[in-house]
Amino acid sequence: MNERIPVDSEEYFTQVAADLDGLADVPDGALFEVVTQDGACMVLFRLELEPEWTGDDLTDRELAARVCADCPVRRECLELELRTSGDRTLGVWGALPAEDVRALYPVWRSRRRRLCGRLGDEPGAEPGTGGGQR
């Protein structure tokens, strides 16, 4: 994801949504498996570790920057959250705080509907089923 674009700009959300287009045909179950197995937050959880905090109260954006910075499955995490919670999300997903995920959702959904319309499936559908989460 391109971090140089200001987070509050429409261009940023368009770029992030475009970055997720390659995951359109990945089944939900596969995304869930990779995120729960390889997600930085899940590894910390499984190992019962906590990141080193400064002791300050952190915003979701600051928390995401620390926990998700080197996560190998940020894109998959964000894609899964957009499919399953969309504009009702809470917390941090794919290195974005909930407010950004909610702002991204309509851009992602519009792109995905256009893309899936070409593929014959809806967002979040198992390939070839024609169905979807929403």
C-alpha positions as CSV (number, residue, x, y, z in Angstrom):
1,M,0.0,0.0,0.0
2,N,1.3,3.4,-0.9
3,E,2.0,5.2,2.4
4,R,3.0,8.5,0.7
5,I,-0.6,9.5,-0.1
6,P,-2.3,11.5,2.7
7,V,-4.6,9.1,4.6
8,D,-7.6,11.5,4.4
9,S,-7.6,11.8,0.6
10,E,-9.8,10.0,-1.9
11,E,-6.8,9.2,-3.9
12,Y,-5.3,7.2,-1.0
13,F,-8.4,5.0,-0.6
14,T,-8.6,4.5,-4.4
15,Q,-4.9,3.3,-4.3
16,V,-5.5,1.0,-1.3
17,A,-8.6,-0.5,-3.0
18,A,-6.7,-1.0,-6.2
19,D,-3.9,-2.7,-4.3
20,L,-6.4,-5.3,-3.0
21,D,-7.8,-6.2,-6.5
22,G,-5.5,-9.1,-6.8
23,L,-7.2,-10.8,-3.8
24,A,-10.6,-10.7,-5.4
25,D,-10.7,-14.4,-6.3
26,V,-9.1,-15.6,-3.1
27,P,-11.8,-17.5,-1.0
28,D,-12.7,-16.1,2.4
29,G,-11.5,-19.3,4.1
30,A,-8.0,-19.0,2.6
31,L,-7.7,-15.4,3.7
32,F,-8.8,-16.3,7.2
33,E,-6.3,-19.1,7.4
34,V,-3.3,-17.0,6.2
35,V,-4.3,-14.0,8.5
36,T,-4.7,-16.2,11.6
37,Q,-1.6,-18.2,10.9
38,D,0.8,-15.4,9.8
39,G,-0.7,-12.1,11.0
40,A,1.7,-10.2,13.3
41,C,-1.0,-9.6,15.9
42,M,-2.0,-13.3,15.8
43,V,1.6,-14.4,16.3
44,L,1.9,-12.1,19.3
45,F,-1.4,-13.5,20.6
46,R,-0.3,-17.1,20.2
47,L,3.0,-16.5,21.9
48,E,1.3,-14.5,24.6
49,L,3.6,-11.6,23.9
50,E,2.9,-7.9,23.9
51,P,4.7,-5.3,21.8
52,E,6.9,-2.9,23.8
53,W,4.8,0.2,24.5
54,T,6.0,3.6,25.6
55,G,3.4,3.6,28.3
56,D,1.5,6.3,26.5
57,D,-2.1,5.9,25.4
58,L,-1.9,5.0,21.7
59,T,-4.5,5.9,19.0
60,D,-5.6,3.1,16.7
61,R,-3.4,4.6,14.0
62,E,-0.3,4.5,16.3
63,L,-1.1,1.0,17.4
64,A,-1.5,-0.1,13.8
65,A,1.8,1.5,12.8
66,R,3.6,-0.5,15.6
67,V,2.0,-3.8,15.4
68,C,1.3,-4.0,11.6
69,A,4.5,-2.4,10.3
70,D,6.2,-5.6,9.3
71,C,3.2,-7.9,9.0
72,P,3.4,-10.1,6.0
73,V,-0.3,-10.4,5.5
74,R,-1.5,-6.8,5.9
75,R,-3.3,-6.8,2.5
76,E,-5.0,-10.1,3.2
77,C,-6.1,-8.9,6.6
78,L,-7.6,-5.8,5.2
79,E,-9.3,-7.7,2.4
80,L,-10.9,-10.1,4.9
81,E,-12.2,-7.3,7.1
82,L,-13.7,-5.4,4.2
83,R,-15.5,-8.6,3.1
84,T,-16.8,-9.6,6.5
85,S,-17.4,-6.3,8.4
86,G,-17.1,-3.6,5.8
87,D,-18.5,-0.3,7.1
88,R,-19.3,-1.8,10.5
89,T,-15.7,-2.5,11.4
90,L,-14.0,-1.8,14.7
91,G,-10.4,-1.9,15.6
92,V,-7.3,-2.1,13.4
93,W,-7.2,-4.2,10.3
94,G,-4.5,-4.3,7.6
95,A,-2.6,-1.5,9.4
96,L,-5.6,0.8,9.1
97,P,-7.7,2.1,12.0
98,A,-11.5,1.5,11.8
99,E,-12.3,5.0,10.6
100,D,-10.1,4.5,7.6
101,V,-11.4,1.0,6.8
102,R,-15.0,2.5,6.9
103,A,-13.9,5.3,4.5
104,L,-12.2,2.7,2.3
105,Y,-15.2,0.4,2.2
106,P,-17.4,2.2,-0.4
107,V,-14.4,2.7,-2.7
108,W,-13.3,-1.0,-2.4
109,R,-16.9,-2.2,-2.8
110,S,-17.4,-0.2,-6.0
111,R,-14.1,-1.4,-7.5
112,R,-14.8,-5.0,-6.5
113,R,-18.3,-5.0,-7.9
114,R,-16.9,-3.8,-11.3
115,L,-14.1,-6.3,-11.1
116,C,-16.3,-9.2,-10.0
117,G,-18.9,-8.3,-12.6
118,R,-16.3,-9.1,-15.2
119,L,-15.5,-12.3,-13.3
120,G,-19.1,-13.2,-12.7
121,D,-18.9,-13.3,-8.9
122,E,-19.6,-11.0,-6.0
123,P,-17.1,-9.7,-3.5
124,G,-16.2,-12.5,-1.0
125,A,-17.7,-15.3,-3.0
126,E,-16.1,-18.6,-3.5
127,P,-14.9,-18.5,-7.1
128,G,-17.5,-19.6,-9.6
129,T,-20.4,-19.5,-7.1
130,G,-21.9,-16.2,-8.1
131,G,-22.7,-15.5,-4.5
132,G,-21.1,-13.2,-1.9
133,Q,-21.0,-12.0,1.7
134,R,-23.2,-8.9,1.1
